[in-house]
Amino acid sequence: MLLITLKKGSKSTQVDFPEFPHEVSLSAFIDYEKAYSALTEWRTENENENFASFAYRSGELKHVVACINALIGQDISDTPIEGFRFTEKEGVADDVEASLFTVFNLAAVCMSKYKETVYTGDYWFNYKGERYYIPAAYVNEMTKEVRYADVTAAQAIEALEAWRLFETVQKSDTDGGYWFKTILNIIACMARTEDAPEFPSGQTEIDRYLSDRIQYFKDIDMQAGLDVYNFFFGMSNHYRPTPITPSSSKK
């Protein structure tokens, strides 16, 4: 993680700037992706314009600012274009002068460091000091890629219970936040600890369980979030044959 200093008149503000995917929250990544997609769409619509014109430069700046704002959670619209400095968070390196576009390019570099991993067994991840896993048996059962020789009756029942909870939440998605909710819901419904209790059965208990779990996992990082999504859907062409990778890392 880098420390970025934003100059704002006679004052300055310091915020963390991610170098690696695990330093980006899943929610910030998705906000960044939306902003970056809007930038890409705008550039396509204006590809025949004069890149040096005031109209083009101001439009591009607006979208670049939106991308950075989404990633760091800080409004940089009143920071001069040359008003950025970077410092290693441990303080072992000298300050580095940077411009708005340097910051934007570093954001793309951070995104490009996400690499999809192919998992052949359970997916394990750490969160808030706890060790969680999503059993491969769940994925096999839910994506219809069932290999009964590898799934005990107890695992199949547990997997179907987790899937029931997942479908319950997905039905209530009405505000367009499907991608973020999908990942959170998978984690909330299916992430287990080795001593996890049984799933709830009554609707009231289910609602409370899901609400508490989604709130608990809402700060999951980009690396773990995308790994979960690609682990779950990547095992079946029935759902999503193309894995999620950051748009800004694609050339």
C-alpha positions as a Markdown table, in Angstrom:
| # | Residue | x | y | z |
|---|---|---|---|---|
| 1 | Met | 0.0 | 0.0 | 0.0 |
| 2 | Leu | 1.2 | 3.5 | -0.9 |
| 3 | Leu | 0.4 | 6.7 | 0.8 |
| 4 | Ile | -0.9 | 9.4 | -1.5 |
| 5 | Thr | -0.9 | 13.0 | -0.6 |
| 6 | Leu | -3.5 | 15.2 | -2.2 |
| 7 | Lys | -2.7 | 18.9 | -2.3 |
| 8 | Lys | -5.8 | 21.1 | -1.8 |
| 9 | Gly | -4.9 | 24.7 | -1.7 |
| 10 | Ser | -2.7 | 25.4 | 1.4 |
| 11 | Lys | -3.8 | 22.1 | 2.9 |
| 12 | Ser | -3.1 | 18.5 | 2.0 |
| 13 | Thr | -4.9 | 15.2 | 2.7 |
| 14 | Gln | -3.3 | 11.7 | 2.9 |
| 15 | Val | -5.1 | 8.6 | 1.8 |
| 16 | Asp | -4.0 | 5.0 | 1.2 |
| 17 | Phe | -3.5 | 3.9 | -2.4 |
| 18 | Pro | -3.6 | 0.2 | -3.3 |
| 19 | Glu | -0.7 | -1.5 | -5.1 |
| 20 | Phe | -2.2 | -5.0 | -5.0 |
| 21 | Pro | -5.8 | -6.4 | -5.5 |
| 22 | His | -6.0 | -7.7 | -1.9 |
| 23 | Glu | -5.6 | -4.0 | -0.8 |
| 24 | Val | -8.8 | -3.0 | -2.7 |
| 25 | Ser | -12.2 | -3.6 | -1.2 |
| 26 | Leu | -14.6 | -5.5 | -3.4 |
| 27 | Ser | -17.1 | -2.6 | -3.3 |
| 28 | Ala | -14.4 | -0.1 | -4.3 |
| 29 | Phe | -13.3 | -2.4 | -7.2 |
| 30 | Ile | -16.9 | -2.7 | -8.5 |
| 31 | Asp | -17.4 | 1.1 | -8.3 |
| 32 | Tyr | -14.1 | 1.5 | -10.1 |
| 33 | Glu | -15.1 | -1.0 | -12.8 |
| 34 | Lys | -18.4 | 1.0 | -13.4 |
| 35 | Ala | -16.4 | 4.2 | -13.7 |
| 36 | Tyr | -13.8 | 2.6 | -16.0 |
| 37 | Ser | -16.5 | 1.1 | -18.2 |
| 38 | Ala | -18.1 | 4.5 | -18.5 |
| 39 | Leu | -14.8 | 6.0 | -19.5 |
| 40 | Thr | -14.3 | 3.2 | -22.1 |
| 41 | Glu | -17.7 | 3.8 | -23.5 |
| 42 | Trp | -17.2 | 7.6 | -23.6 |
| 43 | Arg | -13.9 | 7.1 | -25.5 |
| 44 | Thr | -15.5 | 4.9 | -28.1 |
| 45 | Glu | -18.3 | 7.4 | -28.6 |
| 46 | Asn | -15.8 | 10.2 | -29.1 |
| 47 | Glu | -13.0 | 8.3 | -31.0 |
| 48 | Asn | -13.4 | 10.6 | -34.0 |
| 49 | Glu | -13.1 | 13.8 | -32.0 |
| 50 | Asn | -9.9 | 15.9 | -31.7 |
| 51 | Phe | -8.1 | 14.5 | -28.7 |
| 52 | Ala | -6.4 | 17.9 | -28.1 |
| 53 | Ser | -9.7 | 19.8 | -28.0 |
| 54 | Phe | -11.0 | 21.4 | -24.8 |
| 55 | Ala | -14.2 | 19.4 | -25.1 |
| 56 | Tyr | -12.4 | 16.0 | -25.4 |
| 57 | Arg | -9.9 | 16.8 | -22.6 |
| 58 | Ser | -12.5 | 18.0 | -20.2 |
| 59 | Gly | -14.7 | 15.0 | -20.8 |
| 60 | Glu | -11.8 | 12.6 | -20.4 |
| 61 | Leu | -10.7 | 14.3 | -17.2 |
| 62 | Lys | -14.2 | 13.9 | -15.7 |
| 63 | His | -14.1 | 10.2 | -16.2 |
| 64 | Val | -10.5 | 9.8 | -15.0 |
| 65 | Val | -11.4 | 11.6 | -11.8 |
| 66 | Ala | -14.5 | 9.4 | -11.3 |
| 67 | Cys | -12.3 | 6.3 | -11.6 |
| 68 | Ile | -9.8 | 7.5 | -9.0 |
| 69 | Asn | -12.5 | 8.7 | -6.7 |
| 70 | Ala | -14.2 | 5.3 | -6.8 |
| 71 | Leu | -10.9 | 3.5 | -6.0 |
| 72 | Ile | -9.7 | 5.6 | -3.1 |
| 73 | Gly | -13.0 | 6.8 | -1.7 |
| 74 | Gln | -11.8 | 10.4 | -1.8 |
| 75 | Asp | -13.0 | 13.2 | -4.0 |
| 76 | Ile | -9.9 | 14.5 | -5.9 |
| 77 | Ser | -11.8 | 16.9 | -8.2 |
| 78 | Asp | -10.3 | 19.9 | -6.3 |
| 79 | Thr | -6.8 | 18.6 | -6.4 |
| 80 | Pro | -4.5 | 20.2 | -9.0 |
| 81 | Ile | -3.6 | 17.8 | -11.9 |
| 82 | Glu | 0.0 | 18.0 | -10.7 |
| 83 | Gly | -0.9 | 18.0 | -7.1 |
| 84 | Phe | -0.1 | 14.4 | -6.1 |
| 85 | Arg | 2.8 | 12.8 | -4.2 |
| 86 | Phe | 3.4 | 9.2 | -3.4 |
| 87 | Thr | 5.3 | 7.8 | -0.4 |
| 88 | Glu | 6.0 | 4.2 | 0.6 |
| 89 | Lys | 3.8 | 3.7 | 3.6 |
| 90 | Glu | 6.7 | 2.4 | 5.6 |
| 91 | Gly | 8.5 | 5.6 | 4.8 |
| 92 | Val | 11.5 | 3.9 | 3.3 |
| 93 | Ala | 11.4 | 5.7 | 0.0 |
| 94 | Asp | 11.5 | 9.4 | -1.0 |
| 95 | Asp | 8.4 | 11.2 | -2.0 |
| 96 | Val | 7.5 | 10.9 | -5.7 |
| 97 | Glu | 5.9 | 13.7 | -7.6 |
| 98 | Ala | 2.9 | 12.4 | -9.6 |
| 99 | Ser | 0.1 | 13.8 | -11.8 |
| 100 | Leu | -3.5 | 12.8 | -12.1 |
| 101 | Phe | -2.8 | 10.5 | -15.0 |
| 102 | Thr | 0.1 | 8.9 | -13.2 |
| 103 | Val | -2.3 | 8.0 | -10.5 |
| 104 | Phe | -4.8 | 6.7 | -13.0 |
| 105 | Asn | -2.2 | 4.5 | -14.7 |
| 106 | Leu | -1.1 | 3.1 | -11.3 |
| 107 | Ala | -4.7 | 2.2 | -10.6 |
| 108 | Ala | -4.7 | 0.2 | -13.9 |
| 109 | Val | -1.4 | -1.5 | -12.9 |
| 110 | Cys | -3.0 | -2.5 | -9.6 |
| 111 | Met | -6.0 | -4.0 | -11.4 |
| 112 | Ser | -3.8 | -5.9 | -13.8 |
| 113 | Lys | -2.2 | -7.8 | -10.9 |
| 114 | Tyr | -5.3 | -9.8 | -10.4 |
| 115 | Lys | -4.7 | -13.3 | -11.8 |
| 116 | Glu | -7.4 | -15.9 | -11.9 |
| 117 | Thr | -6.5 | -19.1 | -10.1 |
| 118 | Val | -7.7 | -22.5 | -11.1 |
| 119 | Tyr | -8.9 | -24.4 | -8.0 |
| 120 | Thr | -9.3 | -28.2 | -8.0 |
| 121 | Gly | -10.4 | -28.5 | -4.4 |
| 122 | Asp | -12.0 | -26.3 | -1.7 |
| 123 | Tyr | -11.5 | -22.6 | -1.9 |
| 124 | Trp | -9.9 | -21.2 | 1.3 |
| 125 | Phe | -9.5 | -17.5 | 2.3 |
| 126 | Asn | -8.8 | -15.4 | 5.4 |
| 127 | Tyr | -11.1 | -12.7 | 6.6 |
| 128 | Lys | -11.0 | -10.7 | 9.9 |
| 129 | Gly | -8.7 | -13.2 | 11.5 |
| 130 | Glu | -10.9 | -16.3 | 10.6 |
| 131 | Arg | -10.1 | -19.0 | 8.1 |
| 132 | Tyr | -13.1 | -19.8 | 5.8 |
| 133 | Tyr | -13.6 | -22.2 | 2.9 |
| 134 | Ile | -16.2 | -22.9 | 0.3 |
| 135 | Pro | -16.4 | -26.6 | -0.3 |
| 136 | Ala | -15.9 | -27.8 | -3.8 |
| 137 | Ala | -18.8 | -30.2 | -3.1 |
| 138 | Tyr | -21.1 | -27.2 | -2.9 |
| 139 | Val | -20.1 | -26.1 | -6.4 |
| 140 | Asn | -20.3 | -29.6 | -7.8 |
| 141 | Glu | -23.9 | -29.9 | -6.5 |
| 142 | Met | -25.1 | -26.4 | -7.4 |
| 143 | Thr | -23.7 | -26.1 | -10.9 |
| 144 | Lys | -25.0 | -29.5 | -11.9 |
| 145 | Glu | -21.5 | -30.7 | -12.3 |
| 146 | Val | -22.1 | -33.4 | -9.7 |
| 147 | Arg | -19.6 | -36.1 | -9.2 |
| 148 | Tyr | -21.5 | -38.4 | -6.8 |
| 149 | Ala | -18.4 | -40.4 | -6.0 |
| 150 | Asp | -16.9 | -37.3 | -4.4 |
| 151 | Val | -20.1 | -36.1 | -2.6 |
| 152 | Thr | -21.5 | -37.7 | 0.5 |
| 153 | Ala | -25.2 | -37.5 | 1.2 |
| 154 | Ala | -24.5 | -35.1 | 4.1 |
| 155 | Gln | -22.5 | -32.8 | 1.8 |
| 156 | Ala | -25.2 | -32.9 | -0.8 |
| 157 | Ile | -27.8 | -31.9 | 1.7 |
| 158 | Glu | -25.6 | -29.1 | 3.1 |
| 159 | Ala | -24.9 | -27.9 | -0.4 |
| 160 | Leu | -28.5 | -27.8 | -1.4 |
| 161 | Glu | -29.3 | -25.9 | 1.8 |
| 162 | Ala | -26.7 | -23.3 | 1.0 |
| 163 | Trp | -28.1 | -23.0 | -2.6 |
| 164 | Arg | -31.6 | -22.5 | -1.2 |
| 165 | Leu | -30.4 | -19.6 | 0.9 |
| 166 | Phe | -28.5 | -18.2 | -2.1 |
| 167 | Glu | -31.6 | -18.3 | -4.3 |
| 168 | Thr | -33.7 | -16.7 | -1.5 |
| 169 | Val | -31.5 | -13.6 | -1.5 |
| 170 | Gln | -31.1 | -13.4 | -5.3 |
| 171 | Lys | -34.8 | -13.1 | -5.8 |
| 172 | Ser | -34.8 | -9.8 | -3.8 |
| 173 | Asp | -32.2 | -8.1 | -6.1 |
| 174 | Thr | -34.1 | -5.1 | -7.6 |
| 175 | Asp | -31.5 | -2.3 | -7.6 |
| 176 | Gly | -29.1 | -3.4 | -10.2 |
| 177 | Gly | -26.3 | -4.4 | -7.8 |
| 178 | Tyr | -26.4 | -8.0 | -8.9 |
| 179 | Trp | -22.6 | -8.5 | -9.3 |
| 180 | Phe | -21.7 | -7.2 | -5.9 |
| 181 | Lys | -24.7 | -9.0 | -4.3 |
| 182 | Thr | -24.0 | -12.2 | -6.1 |
| 183 | Ile | -20.5 | -12.4 | -4.7 |
| 184 | Leu | -21.5 | -11.4 | -1.2 |
| 185 | Asn | -24.4 | -13.8 | -1.2 |
| 186 | Ile | -22.2 | -16.7 | -2.3 |
| 187 | Ile | -19.8 | -15.9 | 0.5 |
| 188 | Ala | -22.6 | -15.3 | 3.1 |
| 189 | Cys | -24.4 | -18.5 | 2.2 |
| 190 | Met | -21.6 | -20.8 | 1.6 |
| 191 | Ala | -18.4 | -19.7 | 3.3 |
| 192 | Arg | -17.8 | -22.1 | 6.2 |
| 193 | Thr | -15.4 | -22.5 | 9.1 |
| 194 | Glu | -14.4 | -25.9 | 10.2 |
| 195 | Asp | -16.7 | -25.7 | 13.2 |
| 196 | Ala | -19.6 | -24.0 | 11.4 |
| 197 | Pro | -23.1 | -24.6 | 12.8 |
| 198 | Glu | -25.9 | -26.0 | 10.8 |
| 199 | Phe | -27.9 | -23.8 | 8.4 |
| 200 | Pro | -31.0 | -22.2 | 9.8 |
| 201 | Ser | -34.4 | -23.6 | 8.7 |
| 202 | Gly | -37.2 | -21.1 | 9.5 |
| 203 | Gln | -37.7 | -18.0 | 7.3 |
| 204 | Thr | -37.1 | -15.6 | 10.1 |
| 205 | Glu | -33.9 | -17.3 | 11.1 |
| 206 | Ile | -32.8 | -17.4 | 7.5 |
| 207 | Asp | -33.4 | -13.7 | 7.0 |
| 208 | Arg | -31.5 | -12.8 | 10.2 |
| 209 | Tyr | -28.6 | -15.2 | 9.3 |
| 210 | Leu | -28.2 | -13.7 | 5.8 |
| 211 | Ser | -28.5 | -10.1 | 7.0 |
| 212 | Asp | -25.8 | -10.6 | 9.6 |
| 213 | Arg | -23.5 | -12.5 | 7.3 |
| 214 | Ile | -23.8 | -10.0 | 4.4 |
| 215 | Gln | -23.1 | -7.2 | 6.8 |
| 216 | Tyr | -20.1 | -9.1 | 8.2 |
| 217 | Phe | -18.5 | -9.8 | 4.8 |
| 218 | Lys | -19.3 | -6.5 | 3.1 |
| 219 | Asp | -15.6 | -5.4 | 3.5 |
| 220 | Ile | -14.2 | -8.4 | 1.7 |
| 221 | Asp | -11.3 | -7.5 | -0.6 |
| 222 | Met | -11.3 | -7.6 | -4.4 |
| 223 | Gln | -8.8 | -10.6 | -4.6 |
| 224 | Ala | -10.9 | -12.9 | -2.4 |
| 225 | Gly | -14.2 | -11.6 | -3.9 |
| 226 | Leu | -13.2 | -12.3 | -7.5 |
| 227 | Asp | -11.6 | -15.6 | -6.5 |
| 228 | Val | -14.9 | -16.7 | -5.0 |
| 229 | Tyr | -16.9 | -15.7 | -8.0 |
| 230 | Asn | -14.5 | -17.3 | -10.5 |
| 231 | Phe | -14.2 | -20.4 | -8.3 |
| 232 | Phe | -17.9 | -20.8 | -8.1 |
| 233 | Phe | -19.0 | -20.0 | -11.7 |
| 234 | Gly | -15.8 | -21.0 | -13.4 |
| 235 | Met | -16.5 | -24.7 | -12.7 |
| 236 | Ser | -19.6 | -24.7 | -14.9 |
| 237 | Asn | -20.3 | -23.3 | -18.4 |
| 238 | His | -23.9 | -23.3 | -17.5 |
| 239 | Tyr | -23.5 | -20.1 | -15.6 |
| 240 | Arg | -20.6 | -17.9 | -16.8 |
| 241 | Pro | -18.0 | -19.4 | -19.2 |
| 242 | Thr | -15.9 | -16.2 | -19.0 |
| 243 | Pro | -14.3 | -15.4 | -15.7 |
| 244 | Ile | -14.3 | -11.9 | -14.2 |
| 245 | Thr | -11.1 | -10.0 | -14.7 |
| 246 | Pro | -10.7 | -6.2 | -14.3 |
| 247 | Ser | -11.7 | -4.3 | -17.4 |
| 248 | Ser | -8.7 | -1.9 | -17.0 |
| 249 | Ser | -6.3 | -4.8 | -17.2 |
| 250 | Lys | -7.5 | -5.8 | -20.7 |
| 251 | Lys | -5.5 | -4.5 | -23.6 |
